[in-house]
């Protein structure tokens, strides 16, 4: 099956609107920002480290059903991406965490989510950061978790000028992973059904989600292995050895390195897909975030 080529060209004009200051820390200031591209009304949070002129910046792309702040870590009540942004700022690195269209505070409906749409949103945010005067637009890294990792891989193929790419527990085989998340019957019925049909599917971690057939129709056409093969820059892949959603590990993570040509590293940790957050924040606070920051600082 051929891989569809998408999102290689983007609108040249993107309007950037400052919304408000959210908070100020000793180490950073956070600003809510609207990124307007063809009326999509995307919202994100820009975190700038204090006292650092034109810092490098990380575009953060969240996982399936998450908003810009990432999932909550039960033991600390902190949010994965919000915590990572704070730690990045303490290391002198800016970040921008994005609400995809239909998620969080951005316009749109979640049920209309597609990989193509999220990739378009990510490219608009990437262009925003390249043009932003308060950061170094020549040093933009893309970090994606889970589904955000799939989007990050494809964004890297379209934006080879990215300083580096960091993939946390990235989706490697979309059909296999979303079949595990939502069940074989829901996925196969939606793939074979109309694009505009609404599917209500159970989630393996509880609850349910509603998505149109267009989401499922794209599953076979997005291939992170093919995408990273077209990105020449540095690649860091972090996976959990006990990840049962993107599996088997670390083989799935290694397959990304096998496809990529360039500087690369695979970090396999003793964790599940959610970095053991259901029981402890130790992996996130002591391994995932600090090891990622060390790698990023060395590759800007």
C-alpha positions in Angstrom: 0.0 0.0 0.0 1.4 3.4 -1.0 1.9 6.1 1.6 -0.1 9.2 0.9 2.0 12.4 0.7 0.3 15.1 2.7 1.0 18.4 4.5 4.1 19.3 2.5 2.9 22.8 1.8 1.3 25.2 4.2 -0.4 28.6 4.0 2.3 31.3 3.9 0.5 33.7 6.2 -0.2 32.9 9.8 -1.6 35.5 12.2 -0.3 35.4 15.8 -2.5 36.9 18.5 -1.4 37.3 22.2 -4.3 36.4 24.4 -3.1 36.8 28.1 -0.5 36.1 30.7 -1.5 32.9 32.6 1.2 32.9 35.3 4.7 33.9 36.1 7.3 31.8 37.9 10.7 32.7 39.1 12.0 30.8 36.1 9.5 31.4 33.4 6.4 33.3 32.2 3.5 31.5 30.5 1.4 33.1 27.8 -1.8 31.8 26.2 -1.5 32.4 22.5 -3.9 32.1 19.5 -2.4 30.9 16.3 -4.8 31.8 13.4 -4.5 29.9 10.2 -7.5 29.9 7.9 -9.7 30.6 10.9 -8.8 27.4 12.8 -8.5 29.4 16.0 -5.7 27.2 17.6 -4.8 27.9 21.2 -1.5 27.1 22.8 0.6 28.0 25.8 4.0 29.6 25.2 6.5 29.2 28.1 9.5 31.5 28.0 12.4 31.0 30.4 13.2 34.1 32.4 16.4 35.9 31.6 17.2 34.0 28.4 17.3 35.9 25.2 16.0 34.0 22.1 16.0 30.6 23.7 15.6 27.4 21.7 12.0 26.1 21.7 10.1 22.8 21.8 6.8 22.3 20.1 4.8 19.8 22.3 2.2 17.6 20.7 -0.1 15.7 23.0 -1.6 12.3 22.9 -5.0 10.8 21.9 -7.9 12.6 23.7 -5.5 14.8 25.7 -5.4 18.6 25.6 -2.3 20.8 25.5 -1.3 20.1 29.1 -1.2 16.3 28.7 -2.7 13.7 31.0 -2.9 14.1 34.8 -0.3 12.4 37.0 -2.6 11.1 39.8 -0.1 11.1 42.6 0.9 14.7 42.1 -2.1 16.1 40.2 0.3 17.7 37.8 -0.1 17.4 34.0 2.5 15.7 32.0 3.2 18.5 29.4 2.7 21.4 31.9 5.3 19.8 34.1 7.7 19.2 31.2 7.3 22.8 30.1 8.2 24.0 33.6 11.3 21.8 33.7 12.3 22.9 30.2 12.1 26.6 31.3 14.2 25.9 34.3 16.9 24.6 31.8 16.6 27.7 29.7 14.5 26.2 26.9 11.2 27.7 25.8 8.2 25.5 24.8 4.8 25.8 23.1 2.2 23.2 23.9 -0.7 23.1 21.5 -4.4 22.3 21.6 -5.2 20.6 18.4 -8.5 21.7 16.6 -11.4 20.3 18.6 -9.3 19.8 21.8 -9.0 21.9 24.9 -9.6 25.6 24.1 -9.1 25.5 20.4 -12.0 25.8 18.0 -13.6 22.9 16.3 -15.2 19.6 17.4 -13.3 16.6 18.7 -15.5 14.3 16.7 -14.0 15.8 13.5 -10.4 15.0 14.5 -8.2 13.4 11.9 -4.4 12.9 11.6 -4.4 15.1 8.6 -6.0 17.9 10.6 -3.6 17.5 13.5 -0.7 17.5 11.2 -1.9 20.8 9.6 -2.3 22.3 13.1 1.2 21.2 14.1 2.7 22.8 11.0 0.9 26.1 11.7 2.4 26.0 15.2 5.8 25.2 13.9 5.6 28.2 11.5 4.5 30.4 14.3 7.6 29.5 16.4 9.9 30.0 13.4 8.6 33.5 13.0 8.4 34.4 16.8 10.9 37.0 17.8 11.1 36.0 21.4 12.6 32.6 20.6 15.3 31.3 18.2 13.2 30.3 15.2 16.2 28.3 13.8 16.2 26.0 16.8 12.7 24.4 16.9 12.4 20.8 18.2 9.2 18.8 18.0 8.3 16.6 20.9 5.3 14.3 20.6 3.7 11.8 23.0 1.8 8.7 21.8 -0.5 10.0 18.9 1.4 13.2 19.2 4.5 11.2 18.4 2.9 9.9 15.2 2.1 13.5 14.2 5.6 14.7 15.2 7.2 12.0 13.0 5.1 13.2 10.0 5.8 16.8 10.8 9.5 16.1 10.7 9.2 14.6 7.2 7.6 17.9 6.1 9.9 20.1 8.1 13.4 18.7 7.8 14.8 21.9 9.2 13.6 20.9 12.7 16.5 20.9 15.1 15.6 17.5 16.4 12.6 15.2 17.0 11.7 13.6 20.3 9.1 10.8 20.3 7.6 9.6 23.7 5.9 6.2 23.3 5.0 7.1 19.7 2.3 5.2 17.8 4.2 3.1 15.2 1.4 1.0 13.7 -1.9 3.1 13.8 -4.3 0.2 12.9 -2.8 -2.0 15.6 -2.7 0.6 18.3 -6.2 2.1 17.8 -7.6 -1.4 17.6 -6.2 -2.0 21.1 -7.5 1.3 22.3 -11.1 1.1 20.9 -11.6 -2.5 20.0 -11.5 -4.5 16.8 -15.2 -4.2 16.0 -15.4 -0.4 16.4 -12.3 0.1 14.3 -13.1 -2.3 11.5 -16.7 -1.2 11.2 -15.6 2.5 11.1 -12.9 1.8 8.5 -15.4 0.1 6.2 -18.2 2.7 6.8 -18.8 6.2 5.4 -16.3 8.9 6.2 -19.0 11.2 7.8 -20.5 8.5 10.0 -20.1 9.0 13.7 -18.7 6.1 15.7 -19.0 5.8 19.5 -16.1 3.7 20.6 -15.1 2.4 24.1 -11.6 3.3 25.4 -9.4 0.7 27.0 -8.7 3.0 30.0 -12.4 3.7 30.5 -15.1 5.9 29.1 -15.7 6.4 25.4 -15.0 8.7 22.5 -16.9 9.8 19.4 -15.1 10.1 16.0 -16.1 10.3 12.4 -15.2 7.7 9.9 -12.6 10.0 8.4 -10.4 9.4 11.4 -10.5 5.6 11.0 -10.1 5.8 7.2 -6.7 7.5 7.7 -5.3 4.8 10.0 -3.7 2.7 7.2 -2.2 5.6 5.4 -0.1 7.1 8.2 3.3 5.4 8.6 5.7 6.9 11.1 8.5 4.5 9.9 8.2 6.0 6.5 8.1 9.5 7.9 11.2 9.3 10.1 13.1 7.9 7.1 12.6 11.3 5.4 13.9 13.3 8.4 17.7 13.8 8.4 18.1 15.4 11.8 18.7 14.0 15.3 16.0 11.6 16.7 15.3 10.5 20.3 12.8 7.8 20.9 11.7 7.0 24.5 9.6 3.9 25.1 8.3 1.9 28.1 9.4 -1.8 28.2 5.9 -2.7 29.4 3.9 -0.6 27.0 0.9 -2.8 25.9 -0.6 -0.2 23.6 2.4 0.3 21.3 4.0 -3.1 21.4 6.2 -5.1 21.4 8.7 -2.9 23.1 11.5 -2.0 22.8 11.3 -3.5 19.3 8.7 -1.0 18.1 10.9 1.9 19.2 13.9 0.3 17.6 12.0 0.0 14.3 11.9 3.8 14.1 15.7 4.0 14.5 16.1 1.3 11.9 14.1 3.4 9.5 15.9 6.7 10.3 19.3 7.7 8.8 21.1 10.1 11.1 22.0 10.7 14.7 19.7 8.9 17.0 19.1 7.3 20.4 16.6 4.8 21.8 15.9 5.1 25.6 13.8 2.2 27.0 12.6 2.6 30.5 10.9 0.3 33.0 7.4 1.7 32.4 4.0 1.3 30.7 2.5 3.6 28.0 1.7 6.2 30.7 5.1 6.1 32.3 3.7 4.3 35.4 1.8 7.5 36.3 -1.1 5.5 37.7 1.1 4.4 40.6 4.0 6.9 40.8 5.5 10.0 39.2 9.0 8.7 39.6 9.7 7.7 36.0 8.3 11.0 34.7 10.1 13.2 37.2 13.4 11.3 37.5 13.9 9.7 34.1 11.6 10.8 31.2 11.8 14.6 31.6 15.4 15.0 32.8 16.9 12.5 30.3 14.9 14.3 27.5 16.1 17.7 28.5 19.8 16.5 28.7 19.4 15.2 25.1 17.7 18.3 23.8 20.3 20.7 25.2 23.0 18.7 23.5 21.2 18.8 20.1 20.1 22.4 19.7 
